[in-house]
Amino acid sequence: MSFQHIEYSVEQGVAILTLNRPAALNSFNADMHLEVKDALKQARANEQVRCLLITGNGRGFCAGQDLSDRNVAADADMPDLGASIEKNYNPLIRTLRSLPFPVICAVNGVAAGAGANIAFACDIVFAARSASFIQAFCKIGLVPDSGGTWTLPRLVGPARATALAMLGDKISAEQAEQWGMIWRCVEDAELLDTALQSARHLATQPTTGLALIKRALQASSTNTLDQQLDLERDLQRLAGRTEDYREGVAAFMQKRKPEFRGH
């Protein structure tokens, strides 16, 4: 499949997915949803891919939904926005959370609405100093979607999450780092290189183990301590049976650099 609204490539074990509708601040229309879905399917199926990097072209990362696709004329029937979420945004968030390798997001500009929450669904988020995050839903009478009402309270606590969702204030990348919404704020010119460096590093690591870390951390927010202890036991059992664990211990004992293969 040739892509019109995204760019997709695989380099050194890293799949790079770039949102590419810069004139519309990389907002989603139906075609871009299909292309992103196809690219993520390719990444999951490609055994050479051991990390995913998501970013955007132009001055915005993603402005969420393209509202020109949702314009409601006075005499038109009201749309079923829940159908769009069920078909497009929910599967996207579930896919990003369940990919069996790390997902890095490089936020190069404004991340608004679903665009912000897509970034927060990734495992590690870098943002350019000029980037910003905004829960824009309240400004048009909507509810944060794409996992926003689940992710935000866990990132910043209920008080800040409520204010962000109801006031729709713009949060700078520096503030987002201070509040723990993202991993790091970096200079604009350094964003892609910094994110790629981390992605290429992760692609050389024991990615099966990293995928198990994702599973454990995601489950921790709803598990009791006893349930989490049992899950850690079960996942550690799986991790201890990987070739990467064998290689990691051997390299440690032999005082050499390990060569992990992701299985």
Secondary structure, DSSP 4 states (H G I P E B T S, - for coil): ---SSEEEEEETTEEEEEE--GGGTT-B-HHHHHHHHHHHHHHHH-TT--EEEEEESTTEEE-SB-GGGS---TTSPPP-HHHHIIIIIHHHHHHHHH-SS-EEEEE-SEEETHHHHHHHTSSEEEEETT-EEE-GGGGGT----TTHHHHHHHHH-HHHHHHHHHH--EEEHHHHHHTTSSSEEE-GGGHHHHHHHHHHHHHTS-HHHHHHHHHHHHHHTTS-HHHHHHHHHHHHHHHTTSHHHHHHHHHHHHTS-------
